[in-house]
Amino acid sequence: MARKTKAAAAGRPRAPLSALRPLLPFALRYRARIAAGLVALICASASTLVVPIAMRRVIDHGFTADGSNVIDAYFLALLGVVAAFALSSAARVYTVVTLGERVVADLRSAVFARLTQLDPAFFDRAQSGEIVSRLTADATQIKSAFGVSVSILLRNLFLFVGATAMMVVTSPRLSVMVLAAIPIIVFPLIVSGRGVRRRSRAAQDRLAEASAYAAEAVGAVRTMQAFGRSDSTAARFAAASEEAYGAAQASIRARALLTGVAIFLISASVVGVMWYGAQGVLNHTMTGGELSQFVLYAVFGAGALGQLSEVYGDLAMSA
């Protein structure tokens, strides 16, 4: 049975991210909560994008004979920005995470209601332990996607777009360099993401197989003990668990490699832009405040892009 399950899993097509589309009707039942989360998300991102502007003003106008009042005013304003960021972030986390919990609770109920209506022949073919694993472990993975990953995805998407726009406003010349580097950064992430999705699905399949075998063994424990098969059953489950661990390890290794490649490419591009901008300050084509503002936006954009690569792996597992 385990071999048949593996073969079936190997023969299935890879699930694209569009496989998550059937979950949208479950989420759209709670439009008010989605709207509240989006408002909190926009406020949090906007608060973050205000910080580099204040830092530029402080650097360019604060370190003068009459600059103490400027510094006091801007840092007081920054304190208000931080408070707004904290409140909006808390609201974003609450609305989005509770939305994920609500969606998965509805999804579990819908799946179980569908199971009760299936033909008995389905249960002759399927393993009860695997069905339970899909209702628990797989549903928990979907909850992670809706409750955490989508929130991080939207936040970093807003932050990346906003930081990119502000980079163009601050220095179009440096922005051209950054935007030209984005395709070089994104292409390896897309290629690596496919491998992450494939390994993530294999890990979930192995976990489902181990859960199915455990459920069967526990259901027939008296028969197993009567024939003295306790040791062999335990050994077989240990082998299944080890196989599930190996698949999970391969998935984690792929995600770690994807994260490392993303961080290196993004950070290297930021370092190159900082060097080029420093030359501009030395040549008096831009001020130190402008460079600081641009670098902060570049760091925000780079960090958001790096987070997007991690979120892609989570969404791939859910798909």
N, C-alpha and C positions, 0 to 999 in steps of 0.2 A: 504493500500500500504506500509506504514512504517513497519507494522508487517511482511509483506512478505519479505521486504528487509532485516529485522533483521534475519528472519529465514534462508534466503539464505546465509547471511553472516556467521551465526553460523554453517551452514552445509558445508561451504567451507573448504578444507584442509588448514593447516597452510602453509604459503609461506616460503620455505627455502631461504637462501641467493642466491642459484643458480637461483632464479627467476629473478635476476638482469642480468643474462647472455644475454638476447636479446638486452640489451643496448650496448653490446660491439661493434657491427657493427657501431653504431652511433659514438662511440668514436674512432674507428680505422680509420675513415676517416681523422683524424688529427694526423697521426703518428709523424710528425715533432714536433708538440706541446707536445705530450706525451714524446718524446725523450728528448726535452729540459727540461721538468719538472723533468724527472728522473735524468738528469745530475745535475740540481740544487739541487735536493733532496739528492743525494750522497755527493755533496760538503758540504751541510749544516750539514749532519750527521757526516761526517769526521771531520769537524771543531769542532764540539761538543766533539768528542772523543779524540781530541788532548789535551784538557784542563787538564784532570787529570794527564797526563804524565808530563806536565810542572809543575804542583803543586807538584808532587813527587820530581822532581829535585830541586825545590826551598826549600822544607822542608829538604831534605837529604843533600844538598850541599850549600844551600844559607846562612844558619845561622851559619857561621864560620867567622874567622878573614878576610879571603879573599873572602867572599861570596857576597859582595856588587855588584861586577861586574856580578856574576851569576844571582843575582836577577834582575838587570837592564836588562840583555840580555833576560831573559825568559819573563819578563813582557812586554818588547817591542815586543817580538814574539807573546805574547798573544794578544796584541793590533791588530796585523796583522790578527790573527785568528778570532778575533771578527769582524773585517771589512769583512773578507771573509764570515763569517757566516751571517752577515747582508745582504750582497749583494745576496748570494745564496738563503737565505730565501725569500727575496723580489721577486726574479725571480721565485722561486717555487710557491709562492702564486699567482703571476700574471698568470703564465702559467696554473696552475691547475684550478683556479677559472674561468678563461675565457674559459677553456675547458668545465667545467660544464655548463656555460651559453650557449655555442654553442651546446652542446649535447641536452639540454632541449629544445632549440629553434627548433632544427631539429625534436625532438621527438614530440613536440606539433603540428608541421606542418604535420608530418606523421600521427598522430592520427586523426587530423581533416580531412585530405584528405581521410582517411579510413572511417570516419563517413559519409562523403558525398556520399559514394558508397554503404552504407548498405541498406538493404531492408526496406521499410517503416514499416513493421511489427515490426522491432526492436525498432523503436521509439514509437510504440504503447505500448510496454512492458516496455521500460525504461523511467525514469524520466529525463526530460531535465535539471533540476537543478543539478541532480547527475552527469550527463555527463559533465556539465560545471565545477563542483567541481573537477572532475577527471582531466580536462584539466588545472586547475589552482592550487588548493591546493596540489593535489597529484604530479603534475609535479614539483611544488616548492620543495616538499620533496625530489624528485629525484635529483633536482639541488643541494640541500644541500649535498646529498650523493656524487655526482661527483665533486662538486666544493669545498667542505670542508672535508668531512669525508674520502674520498679516499686519499686526500693529507696527512691528519693526520695519517691515517692508515699506509701508506707507510713510512712516516717519522719515526714513532715510531717502525715500524717493522725493518727498517734499524738500528735504534738506539738500539733496544733491541738485535738484532743479534750481532752488533758491540760491544756493552758493554759486552755481555756475552763472546765473544771471548777474549776481553781484560782482563776480570776477570780471565779467565783460564790462560792467559799469566802471569798475575801479581801474582796470588796465586792459584795454582791448588787445594790445600787443602781446602781453603775457598770456591772455586767455586763448589766443590762437594756438600757442604752444601746448597748453593743457588740453584743449579740445582735440588737437591733432593726435595726442597720445592715447585718447580714450579707446579708439578701435583696436590699437595694439594691446591694450589692457584687457578689453572685454572679450576678444576672440579666444584667448586661451581659457578664460573662465567658462565660456559656453562649451568648448570641447571637453573640459574637465568635468563640467556639470553632468554631461551625459553618462560618464562613468560612475559618478556618484549616484545618479538615479538608478542605474542598473544594479549596483551593489547594494543599495538600500532595499530594493525590492527583494533581492535574494536573501538578505538578512531577515526580513519580515516573514518570508516563506519558511525559512528554516525554523524560526521561532514558533510559527504556527504548527509545523510538523512535530516539534518536541512537545508542545502543549497537547496536541491530539493524541500522541502516544501515551502521555501521562494520564489523560482522562480515561483512555481505554483500559490502562493497567489498573487504575484505581477502581473502575467499575467492575472489573473481573478479579478483584484481589483474592477472593476465596478460592477461585479456580487456580489462580497463579500459585498460591501457597500450597494447595492440595497436591499439585504436581511438582513442588519443590523448585519453582522457577524464579524465586525471589532474587537470587544473585544475578542470574542472567538478565532478568528484567531491569534491575538497577543498572547493570552494566550497559544495557542497550540505551536506557534513558540518558546515562552519563555521556555516551557517545553522541546521542542526538543533541544534548546540551552543548557539548564541545563543538559540534558542527555549527550550531547556531552562533556560538561565540566567535568561531572563525569567520563566519559570514559577516557578523557585526563588526569584527575587527577590520576586515577588508573595507567595509563601508566607512568606518571612522578614519582609516588611513587615507582613503580617497578624499574625504572631506577635509582632513588636516592638510593634505597636499594642496587642495584647491585654495584653502585659506592662506597658506604660506605663499603660494604663487601670487595671489591677489595682493597681499600686503607688500610683498617686495616690489611688484610692478608699480603699484600706486605710490608707495613711499619714494621709490627712485625717481618717479616723475616729479613729485613735489620738491625733492632735493635739487633736481635740475632747474626747475622754475625759480627756486630761491636763489640759486647761484646767478642765474641770468638777471633776476631782479636786483641783486646786490650790485651787479655791474652798472645797472641803470641809476642806482643811488649814487655811486661813485662818480658817474658822468653827469649827475644833476638833471637827469631826464625824469625822475620821479622822486618823491620825498620818502623819508623813512617811514612815515605814517601810512602812506599809500602802500608801500611794500608790506608792512605789517598787516594791514587790512587784507591785502590780496593773499598773503600766505595763510592767514587764518581761514579765509574762505576756501582756499585750496585744500587745507587740512580737513575742514568740515566736509567738503565734497569728496575727498579721498577716503575719509573714514566712512562716509555714507555708502560709497561704492563698495568698500570692503565688506561692510555689513550686509549689503545686498547679495554678495556672493555666498555668505553663510546662510542667509535666509533661503536662497535658492535651493541649497541642499535640504533644508527642512521641508520645503514645499515639495521637492522631488520625492522625499520619503512618503509624504501624505498622498501624493498622486499615485 
